[in-house]
Amino acid sequence: MSGLTWVDDEIARLQEEDLYLRPLLNCPGRMITDSQERLTSMQRMLPGLLQIQRCLRVPVGCRLEPATQMQNACGCAGFDDAPDSFLKPWIRIDQKGFNLCNSAQLPTFYAGLMVHECGHILFSRKLYRERASRDGKRRLRSIILNFLEDARIEELLRLDAPGFQPSLQALRNFVDYPTVAQFAPLFPILPDGDKLHLLLFTVLQAPHLATPQMQTWLALDESCVWQQLKQLLQSPPNSENTVISLAKTLDEYIRSFDRLIPPNRLAPQQLQTEAPPIRERKLRQIEANFEDAAFRSPETAAAELLAAATTLSQWPLPEATTAAERLLLLAGEVEKGTPRQKLQAGRRFSLDHLEQKQSLGTDVVLPFPDDSAARLNADIAAELDHLLRELSGAAPASSDGDTWDWDSDRRTIIETVQSDTTHATQWQTLLSRITNQVAATRAVFRIRASKEKPATLREKLHGQIDRRKLAKVSFQKRIFCQKITRPGPGPLALALLLDESGSMCHNNKKRVAIEAAALLAESTRDLPGIHTEVFSHTSAGNHNQHCLVRRLYGHNQPNLHGLLNYGNDMHENYDHQALLTAAELLKKSAPPNASRLLIVISDGMPHGYNYEGEKAVAAAHAAASSIRKSGTQVLAIAIEDFAAEQIYKPQYTLKWTKLSEFPSQFRALLTRLLRRSAAER
């Protein structure tokens, strides 16, 4: 980070991006108000929105839907099966853009909206679990959580798809920035609680628009809220765990100001001793609290406002009398049927304003009429079918049930790579990076490879006196022990299956996979009773329709240099066929009565020619289950979490995102597995 805090860096970045967005934001156009014309415009934009899904590698099964009156969410993303799994994604869009943008700005707005929601489908998981576990509790924390998650996924999208950055920034300009521009001039007259909410929204969504008055405002405890919020946001929310932790911290910080307002039963006595400016601020906040409590039940809001006005009128304070009169007038307006939004316009910035800005919110803003939604859904289905045919060159293959058929048109090809003498220098360079991990791991394997191990049987009636029992002054008969020699744990067959799909080329994932393979192979080389195989899997054929499993090291390939052939030809991945093939090859080459363990390293969900989505995941899950039933343990190491837990089950899945720590973590994992397998024998 170049600035003092993450907020400082965001201010500098947003100021710079606003400069090159000005031509787009100022481009001339007209507002589209006619419903039929809006429908036509949305139909024209659909192919581009679906192409964005494909560019970002969102699963084809992700539904794009127009929000309707019957739905409870719009302009948002989610999963039908969350939080248990994340195999049925959906994205919903509404008409909000037509009220915010002119005809020339609409494509950019909806492109930004689509990219943003695709980011949630790709990167958000714990957010949905958190929302399900809270079940409506901690409203403020839920709002903060969504804002922080928005910032996290947008930063990931900026790194993975920088070409969409202008669209993302334009989305903020149209949705978030007008809110700050509207309420910043009203900041001095807002209650203290509303000021806190506005500062929180501004620091998270538009920090470069904060006015000097907002940045220097002091709370009742004389603290500068803006500076404290910046200190709490020292570092960016770069992981889901950080997002959850920061949301909790910010929630507790905002709630800590509640203690500065006295409870109603003690307020009259406490406020009489306060200085007039402080007393006025506290009474204004008490009035706002009465108002918010009344509007929680719209049916009884007028009666509750009247009761609150009666309470305040009994306090021996002139400011309380004035507040009671305002609540009385408000009760009269509510009785007439005036909407709450109109009543609070220009004088309040409540939690409702924050909640309406959530991209994963629950309020339908501008739904499409049911007839328009039906026509849009038909267009989406037709366009999606066209895209599938265009991408695959044929119609999507059908499959019965929840698994994929590996029919006669597809084959599984098994190759044994040949080592190259020119790899010697590369191999030495590779080993130099993992020397310490190899030495430590080999020591553990060597202990396991021993045929016999000494042991002590305790609490016996005969034998040598057990010193441990004597040290405990144990008065019982079983104070003897016997020295024995136990047989070794038996032979062990290990196999490593590496994902060799195209996505492994990015972010040093290819290097991590090679280092893991080298660590395992070098640590077990020439050790008795331990058999090691290393496989990779990708695709072959004119349309990459076949599964290609390559043996990089092991049976018929004893040269470790063969591991350096990994990543020479990276295409698609057919996980279920690769799992079944690798397990069968390991079973055939393993010593008799050997314990078998298959470790899979992958960064994503199954994806290939007419092969992806829920059915492909189900097929891979069925393959992993059948392998375990045949006596081979299967463990997955997920470099990125795209359906890994659905395929291999959570208890057999390890998630590692810090690739720099991978070699040492992989060594620790192998150590635990070896000790567990020895204990089970």
C-alpha positions in Angstrom: 0.0 0.0 0.0 1.3 3.4 -0.9 -0.9 5.5 1.5 -1.1 5.5 5.2 -4.2 3.3 5.2 -6.3 1.4 2.8 -8.8 4.3 2.7 -6.0 6.7 1.7 -5.1 4.4 -1.2 -8.7 4.2 -2.2 -9.1 8.0 -2.2 -6.1 8.3 -4.5 -7.3 5.6 -6.9 -10.9 6.8 -7.1 -9.7 10.4 -7.8 -7.6 9.2 -10.6 -10.2 7.0 -12.1 -12.9 9.7 -12.0 -10.7 11.8 -14.3 -10.8 9.3 -17.2 -14.4 8.5 -16.6 -15.7 12.0 -17.0 -16.1 11.8 -20.8 -18.3 8.7 -20.3 -20.3 10.2 -17.5 -20.9 13.4 -19.4 -21.8 11.8 -22.8 -25.1 13.1 -24.2 -28.2 11.0 -24.3 -31.9 10.9 -23.4 -33.7 9.2 -20.5 -35.8 6.2 -21.5 -39.1 6.2 -19.7 -41.4 4.1 -22.0 -41.8 0.6 -20.7 -41.8 -1.0 -24.2 -38.6 0.9 -25.2 -37.0 -0.2 -21.9 -37.8 -3.8 -22.8 -36.3 -3.4 -26.3 -33.1 -1.8 -24.9 -32.7 -4.6 -22.4 -33.2 -7.2 -25.2 -30.4 -5.6 -27.2 -28.0 -5.7 -24.2 -28.6 -9.3 -23.4 -26.0 -10.9 -25.7 -23.3 -8.6 -24.3 -24.3 -9.4 -20.7 -24.2 -13.2 -21.4 -20.8 -12.8 -23.1 -19.6 -11.1 -19.9 -20.6 -14.2 -18.0 -18.6 -16.4 -20.4 -15.6 -14.1 -20.3 -15.4 -14.3 -16.5 -15.9 -18.1 -16.6 -19.1 -18.1 -14.7 -20.7 -21.5 -15.1 -23.2 -21.8 -18.0 -25.8 -23.0 -15.5 -25.9 -19.6 -13.8 -29.4 -18.2 -14.5 -29.8 -14.6 -15.6 -33.2 -13.4 -14.7 -35.2 -10.1 -14.7 -36.5 -9.2 -11.3 -40.3 -9.4 -11.1 -43.0 -8.4 -8.6 -43.1 -12.0 -7.2 -39.4 -12.1 -6.4 -37.7 -10.8 -3.3 -34.4 -9.6 -4.7 -33.2 -7.6 -7.6 -29.9 -6.3 -8.9 -28.3 -9.1 -7.0 -26.6 -12.6 -7.1 -27.1 -15.8 -5.1 -27.4 -19.5 -5.1 -30.5 -21.6 -4.8 -28.7 -24.2 -2.7 -26.6 -21.9 -0.5 -25.2 -22.2 2.1 -24.9 -26.0 1.9 -23.4 -25.9 -1.6 -22.9 -23.5 -4.4 -23.9 -25.3 -7.6 -27.1 -23.4 -8.6 -26.2 -19.8 -9.1 -28.4 -17.0 -10.3 -28.2 -13.3 -11.2 -31.2 -10.9 -11.2 -31.3 -7.5 -12.8 -33.9 -4.7 -12.6 -34.8 -1.5 -14.3 -32.8 0.8 -11.9 -30.3 1.8 -14.6 -33.0 3.4 -16.7 -33.8 5.9 -13.9 -30.1 6.6 -13.3 -28.5 6.7 -16.8 -29.3 8.1 -20.2 -29.4 6.0 -23.3 -25.7 6.4 -24.0 -24.6 5.3 -20.5 -26.9 2.3 -20.1 -24.6 -0.3 -21.7 -21.8 0.7 -19.3 -24.0 0.7 -16.3 -25.4 -2.8 -17.0 -22.0 -4.1 -17.9 -20.7 -2.9 -14.5 -23.7 -4.5 -12.8 -23.1 -7.8 -14.5 -19.4 -7.9 -13.8 -20.1 -7.0 -10.1 -22.7 -9.8 -9.7 -20.5 -12.3 -11.5 -17.8 -11.4 -9.0 -20.1 -12.6 -6.2 -20.8 -15.9 -8.0 -17.1 -16.5 -8.5 -15.6 -15.3 -5.2 -18.3 -15.1 -2.4 -19.0 -18.1 -0.3 -18.7 -17.3 3.4 -20.8 -14.2 2.9 -23.8 -16.4 2.1 -23.1 -18.7 5.1 -22.8 -15.7 7.4 -26.1 -14.3 6.2 -27.9 -17.6 6.6 -26.4 -18.1 10.2 -27.5 -14.6 11.3 -31.1 -15.0 9.9 -31.9 -11.3 10.0 -30.0 -10.5 13.3 -27.4 -7.8 13.5 -28.8 -5.7 10.7 -25.9 -3.1 10.7 -23.3 -5.9 10.7 -25.0 -7.5 7.7 -24.9 -4.2 5.8 -21.2 -3.6 6.6 -20.4 -7.1 5.6 -22.0 -6.6 2.2 -20.1 -3.3 1.6 -16.8 -4.9 2.5 -17.4 -7.9 0.4 -18.2 -5.6 -2.5 -14.9 -3.9 -2.1 -13.1 -7.3 -1.9 -14.6 -8.8 -5.0 -14.2 -5.7 -7.1 -10.5 -5.6 -6.3 -10.3 -9.3 -7.4 -12.1 -8.4 -10.6 -9.8 -5.5 -11.2 -6.8 -7.9 -11.0 -8.4 -10.8 -13.0 -10.3 -8.7 -15.6 -8.8 -5.2 -15.7 -10.7 -4.4 -18.9 -14.0 -4.2 -17.0 -12.6 -1.7 -14.5 -14.3 1.4 -16.2 -17.7 -0.4 -16.1 -17.3 -1.2 -12.4 -16.3 2.4 -11.6 -19.1 3.8 -13.7 -21.5 1.6 -11.6 -20.3 3.3 -8.4 -20.7 6.7 -10.0 -24.3 6.1 -10.9 -25.4 4.2 -7.7 -23.2 5.2 -4.7 -21.8 8.7 -5.4 -25.2 10.5 -5.7 -26.1 9.4 -2.2 -23.0 11.1 -0.7 -23.5 14.1 -2.9 -27.1 14.4 -1.7 -26.5 14.0 2.0 -23.1 15.7 2.5 -24.7 19.2 2.5 -27.2 18.0 5.1 -24.5 16.6 7.4 -24.7 19.4 10.0 -28.5 18.9 10.7 -28.5 15.1 10.9 -28.7 13.3 14.3 -25.5 11.9 15.6 -26.5 8.3 14.7 -27.3 9.3 11.1 -24.0 11.1 10.9 -22.2 7.9 11.9 -24.1 5.9 9.3 -23.3 8.4 6.6 -19.6 8.5 7.5 -19.5 4.7 7.5 -21.2 4.6 4.0 -18.8 7.3 2.7 -15.6 5.7 4.0 -16.5 2.3 2.4 -18.1 3.4 -0.9 -16.9 6.9 -1.8 -14.2 8.1 0.6 -12.9 10.7 -1.9 -16.2 12.6 -1.7 -16.0 13.2 2.1 -16.3 16.9 2.9 -13.9 18.7 5.4 -16.8 19.0 7.8 -17.4 15.2 7.7 -13.7 14.5 8.1 -13.4 16.8 11.2 -16.6 16.0 13.0 -16.3 15.0 16.7 -18.6 12.6 18.4 -20.0 13.1 21.9 -16.8 11.6 23.4 -14.7 14.1 21.5 -13.3 11.5 19.1 -12.8 12.1 15.4 -14.9 9.4 13.8 -13.4 9.7 10.3 -9.9 9.2 11.5 -10.9 6.3 13.7 -12.7 4.6 10.8 -9.5 5.0 8.7 -7.4 3.5 11.5 -9.8 0.5 11.7 -9.4 0.1 7.9 -5.6 0.0 7.9 -5.5 -2.9 5.4 -7.8 -3.9 2.6 -10.4 -6.7 3.0 -8.4 -9.2 0.9 -10.0 -12.4 2.2 -13.4 -13.5 3.3 -12.1 -14.0 6.9 -10.8 -10.5 6.9 -14.2 -9.2 5.6 -16.1 -11.0 8.5 -13.6 -9.8 11.1 -13.7 -6.2 9.9 -17.5 -6.2 9.7 -17.6 -7.3 13.4 -15.1 -4.6 14.4 -16.9 -1.8 12.6 -20.3 -2.9 13.9 -19.0 -2.9 17.5 -17.4 0.5 17.0 -20.6 2.1 15.7 -22.6 0.5 18.4 -20.2 1.7 21.1 -21.7 5.3 20.7 -25.1 4.0 21.9 -23.8 4.1 25.5 -23.3 7.9 25.2 -27.1 8.4 25.0 -28.9 8.0 28.4 -31.8 5.5 28.7 -35.2 7.1 28.6 -36.0 6.7 32.3 -32.7 8.5 33.3 -32.6 11.0 30.5 -34.4 13.9 32.1 -32.1 13.9 35.2 -28.9 13.4 33.2 -29.6 15.9 30.5 -30.3 18.7 32.9 -26.6 18.7 34.0 -25.3 18.8 30.4 -24.2 21.9 28.5 -26.9 23.2 26.1 -25.1 22.1 22.9 -24.5 18.6 24.2 -28.0 18.4 25.6 -29.5 19.4 22.3 -27.5 16.7 20.4 -28.5 14.0 22.8 -32.1 14.9 22.7 -32.0 15.0 18.9 -30.7 11.5 18.9 -33.3 10.3 21.5 -36.0 11.7 19.2 -34.5 9.8 16.2 -34.4 6.6 18.3 -38.2 7.1 19.1 -38.8 7.7 15.4 -36.9 4.6 14.2 -38.6 2.4 16.8 -42.0 3.6 15.7 -41.4 2.8 12.0 -40.4 -0.8 12.7 -44.1 -1.5 12.8 -45.8 0.5 10.0 -49.3 -0.5 11.2 -48.8 1.1 14.7 -46.3 3.8 13.7 -48.7 6.7 14.3 -49.7 5.4 17.7 -46.1 4.8 18.8 -45.1 8.3 17.6 -47.9 9.8 19.6 -46.8 7.9 22.7 -43.2 9.1 22.2 -44.4 12.7 21.9 -46.3 12.3 25.2 -43.2 11.0 26.9 -41.0 13.8 25.7 -43.5 16.4 26.6 -43.3 15.4 30.3 -39.6 16.0 30.5 -38.7 19.3 32.2 -36.6 20.5 29.3 -37.5 23.1 26.6 -35.6 21.1 24.0 -37.7 18.0 24.9 -40.9 20.0 24.4 -39.7 21.1 20.9 -38.9 17.5 20.0 -42.3 16.3 21.2 -44.0 18.8 18.9 -42.0 17.5 15.9 -43.0 13.9 16.7 -46.6 15.0 17.1 -46.6 16.5 13.6 -44.9 13.4 12.3 -47.6 11.2 13.8 -50.2 13.3 12.0 -48.5 12.9 8.7 -48.3 9.1 9.2 -52.0 9.0 10.0 -52.7 10.7 6.7 -50.8 8.0 4.9 -47.7 9.9 3.9 -44.9 7.4 3.0 -41.9 7.2 5.4 -39.4 7.9 2.7 -41.0 11.2 1.9 -41.3 12.1 5.7 -37.6 11.5 6.3 -36.3 13.0 3.0 -33.8 15.8 3.6 -33.5 15.2 7.4 -32.5 11.6 8.0 -29.9 9.1 6.8 -31.0 5.9 8.6 -30.1 2.2 8.2 -32.8 2.0 5.5 -30.6 4.3 3.2 -27.7 2.0 3.8 -29.7 -1.2 3.2 -31.1 0.1 -0.1 -27.5 0.5 -1.4 -26.5 -3.2 -0.8 -25.8 -5.0 -4.0 -27.1 -8.2 -2.3 -30.0 -6.4 -0.7 -33.6 -7.6 -0.3 -35.7 -4.7 -1.6 -37.2 -4.8 -5.1 -36.3 -1.4 -6.5 -37.7 -1.4 -10.1 -38.9 -4.9 -11.1 -39.9 -5.7 -14.6 -43.6 -6.4 -15.2 -44.4 -10.1 -15.4 -45.1 -10.0 -19.2 -41.8 -8.2 -19.9 -39.9 -10.6 -17.6 -41.3 -13.6 -19.5 -40.2 -12.2 -22.8 -36.8 -11.4 -21.4 -36.4 -14.9 -20.0 -37.3 -16.4 -23.4 -34.6 -14.2 -25.1 -32.1 -15.2 -22.4 -32.7 -18.8 -23.0 -32.4 -18.5 -26.8 -29.2 -16.4 -26.6 -27.7 -18.8 -24.1 -28.4 -21.8 -26.4 -26.8 -19.8 -29.3 -23.7 -19.2 -27.2 -23.4 -22.8 -26.3 -23.6 -23.9 -29.9 -21.1 -21.3 -31.0 -18.6 -22.2 -28.3 -18.8 -26.0 -28.7 -19.6 -26.3 -32.4 -22.7 -28.4 -31.6 -25.7 -28.6 -29.5 -25.1 -29.3 -25.8 -25.0 -33.0 -25.0 -27.9 -34.3 -22.9 -27.4 -36.7 -19.9 -29.8 -38.7 -17.9 -29.9 -38.4 -14.1 -27.2 -36.6 -12.2 -24.1 -38.0 -13.9 -22.4 -37.6 -17.2 -22.2 -40.5 -19.7 -18.7 -41.2 -21.1 -20.0 -42.6 -24.4 -18.3 -44.2 -27.3 -17.4 -40.8 -28.8 -15.1 -40.1 -25.9 -11.9 -41.9 -24.7 -9.5 -41.7 -21.8 -5.9 -41.6 -23.1 -3.1 -42.7 -20.9 0.5 -41.5 -21.6 3.8 -42.0 -19.9 6.0 -39.0 -20.5 9.6 -39.3 -21.4 12.3 -37.5 -19.4 14.7 -35.1 -21.1 18.4 -35.0 -20.3 18.3 -31.2 -20.8 16.1 -31.0 -17.6 18.9 -31.6 -15.2 19.7 -27.9 -14.6 16.0 -27.1 -14.2 15.6 -29.9 -11.8 18.4 -28.7 -9.5 16.9 -25.2 -9.5 13.6 -26.7 -8.5 15.1 -28.7 -5.7 17.0 -25.7 -4.3 13.7 -24.0 -3.6 12.3 -26.9 -1.5 15.5 -28.4 0.1 14.4 -27.9 3.7 11.0 -29.4 3.1 12.4 -32.4 1.3 14.8 -33.2 4.2 12.1 -32.9 6.9 9.6 -34.9 4.9 12.1 -37.6 4.0 12.9 -38.1 7.6 9.3 -38.8 8.4 8.9 -41.2 5.5 12.1 -43.0 6.6 10.7 -43.6 10.1 7.5 -45.0 8.6 9.4 -47.3 6.2 11.1 -49.1 9.1 9.9 -52.7 9.4 9.8 -52.9 13.2 9.2 -50.4 16.0 9.9 -50.7 19.8 6.8 -50.2 22.0 5.9 -50.5 25.7 2.8 -52.2 27.1 1.8 -50.7 30.4 -0.4 -51.6 33.4 0.6 -55.3 33.3 0.6 -57.7 36.3 4.1 -59.1 35.4 7.2 -57.7 33.9 9.5 -54.8 34.7 8.4 -52.2 37.2 6.9 -49.2 35.4 8.7 -46.0 36.7 5.8 -43.9 35.7 3.5 -45.7 38.0 6.0 -45.4 40.9 6.4 -41.7 40.2 2.6 -41.3 40.6 2.7 -43.3 43.9 0.1 -45.6 42.5 -1.1 -48.3 45.0 -2.4 -51.0 42.7 -1.3 -54.3 41.2 -0.8 -53.1 37.6 2.5 -51.4 38.1 4.5 -53.4 35.6 5.4 -52.9 31.9 6.7 -55.1 29.1 9.0 -54.1 26.3 7.9 -55.5 22.9 8.6 -55.0 19.2 5.7 -54.1 16.9 5.6 -54.8 13.2 5.9 -51.8 10.9 2.8 -50.2 9.3 3.1 -52.1 6.1 3.6 -50.8 2.5 2.2 -47.5 1.4 1.2 -46.4 -2.1 0.9 -42.7 -2.7 -0.4 -40.9 -5.9 -0.6 -37.3 -6.7 -3.1 -36.1 -9.3 -2.4 -32.6 -10.7 -5.0 -30.5 -12.5 -3.4 -29.5 -15.8 -6.2 -27.3 -17.1 -5.5 -23.8 -18.6 -6.4 -21.9 -15.4 -3.4 -23.4 -13.6 -1.1 -21.2 -15.7 -2.1 -18.1 -13.7 -0.9 -16.8 -10.3 2.0 -19.2 -9.8 -0.3 -22.2 -9.5 1.7 -24.2 -12.0 4.9 -23.6 -10.0 3.1 -24.7 -6.8 1.9 -28.0 -8.4 5.4 -28.8 -9.7 6.9 -28.1 -6.3 4.3 -30.3 -4.6 5.1 -33.2 -7.0 8.9 -32.8 -6.6 8.5 -32.7 -2.8 6.6 -35.9 -2.7 8.7 -37.8 -5.3 12.1 -36.7 -3.9 11.1 -37.4 -0.3 10.1 -41.0 -1.0 12.8 -41.9 -3.6 14.4 -45.3 -3.0 12.7 -45.8 0.4 11.6 -49.4 1.0 7.8 -50.1 1.4 6.7 -46.8 -0.2 5.5 -46.6 -3.8 4.9 -43.2 -5.4 3.1 -42.1 -8.6 2.5 -38.6 -10.0 -0.2 -38.1 -12.6 -1.6 -35.0 -14.4 -4.8 -34.7 -16.3 -5.9 -32.5 -19.2 -7.7 -33.0 -22.5 -7.0 -34.2 -26.0 -8.8 -34.4 -29.4 -9.9 -31.9 -32.0 -12.5 -30.5 -29.7 -10.6 -31.4 -26.5 -13.4 -33.9 -25.9 -11.1 -36.8 -24.6 -9.6 -37.1 -21.1 -5.8 -37.3 -21.1 -4.0 -38.8 -18.1 -0.3 -38.5 -18.1 2.1 -40.4 -15.8 4.9 -38.0 -14.9 6.7 -40.2 -12.4 6.3 -43.8 -11.0 5.7 -47.1 -12.8 7.7 -47.3 -16.1 8.9 -43.7 -15.5 11.5 -43.8 -12.7 13.2 -40.6 -13.7 12.2 -37.6 -11.6 12.9 -35.2 -14.4 9.7 -36.3 -16.0 7.9 -34.1 -13.5 9.1 -31.1 -15.5 6.8 -32.1 -18.4 3.9 -30.8 -16.3 2.2 -27.9 -17.9 3.5 -28.3 -21.4 0.0 -28.7 -22.9 -2.9 -27.3 -20.7 -6.5 -27.5 -21.8 -9.7 -28.8 -20.2 -10.3 -31.0 -17.2 -12.6 -34.0 -17.0 -12.3 -34.7 -13.3 -14.4 -37.8 -12.8 -12.6 -39.7 -15.6 -9.2 -38.6 -14.3 -10.0 -39.7 -10.8 -11.2 -43.1 -11.8 -8.2 -43.6 -14.1 -5.5 -42.5 -11.6 -7.0 -44.6 -8.9 -7.0 -47.7 -11.1 -3.4 -47.1 -12.2 -2.4 -46.7 -8.6 -4.2 -49.9 -7.6 -2.4 -51.9 -10.4 1.1 -50.6 -9.6 0.8 -50.7 -5.8 2.5 -53.5 -3.7 0.1 -56.2 -2.4 -1.7 -55.2 0.8 -0.5 -51.6 0.6 -2.4 -48.7 2.0 -3.4 -46.4 -0.9 -3.8 -42.7 -0.8 -4.7 -40.4 -3.8 -4.0 -36.7 -3.3 -5.6 -34.3 -5.8 -4.4 -30.7 -6.4 -6.8 -28.5 -8.3 -7.8 -24.9 -8.7 -11.4 -25.2 -10.0 -14.5 -27.1 -10.9 -14.8 -29.6 -13.8 -14.9 -27.9 -17.2 -14.6 -29.3 -20.7 -16.4 -29.9 -24.0 -20.1 -30.1 -23.2 -19.0 -30.9 -19.6 -19.5 -28.5 -16.7 -21.9 -27.3 -14.0 -23.8 -29.3 -11.5 -23.8 -32.6 -13.4 -20.1 -32.6 -13.9 -19.6 -31.9 -10.2 -22.0 -34.7 -9.3 -20.1 -37.1 -11.6 -16.7 -36.2 -10.0 -18.3 -36.6 -6.5 -19.6 -40.1 -7.5 -16.2 -41.0 -8.7 -14.4 -39.9 -5.5 -17.0 -41.9 -3.4 -16.6 -45.1 -5.5 -12.8 -44.8 -5.2 -13.0 -44.6 -1.4 -15.3 -47.6 -1.3 -12.7 -49.6 -3.3 -10.1 -49.0 -0.5 -8.2 -45.9 -1.7 -8.4 -42.8 0.4 -9.0 -39.5 -1.6 -7.9 -36.1 -0.4 -8.3 -32.8 -2.2 -6.1 -29.7 -1.9 -8.0 -26.8 -3.3 -5.9 -23.8 -4.4 -9.1 -22.0 -5.1 -12.6 -23.1 -3.9 -14.8 -23.9 -6.8 -17.0 -26.9 -5.8 -14.1 -28.7 -4.2 -16.1 -29.5 -1.0 -19.1 -30.7 -3.1 -16.8 -33.1 -5.0 -14.6 -34.5 -2.2 -16.7 -33.6 1.0 -15.5 -30.9 3.4 -13.7 -33.4 5.7 -11.5 -34.5 2.8 -10.8 -31.0 1.4 -8.0 -28.6 2.4 -8.1 -25.0 1.2 -4.8 -23.2 0.8 -4.8 -19.7 -0.7 -1.3 -18.5 0.3 0.7 -20.1 -2.4 4.0 -18.8 -1.0 3.5 -21.1 2.1 2.4 -24.1 0.0 5.6 -26.3 0.2 5.9 -26.1 4.0 2.2 -26.7 4.4 2.2 -29.6 2.0 5.1 -31.2 4.0 3.1 -30.8 7.3 0.1 -32.4 5.6 2.1 -35.4 4.5 3.5 -35.8 8.0 0.0 -35.9 9.5 -1.2 -38.4 6.9 1.7 -40.8 7.4 1.2 -40.8 11.2 -2.5 -41.4 10.8 -2.0 -44.3 8.4 0.6 -45.8 10.7 -1.8 -45.6 13.7 -4.7 -47.2 11.7 -2.5 -50.2 10.8 
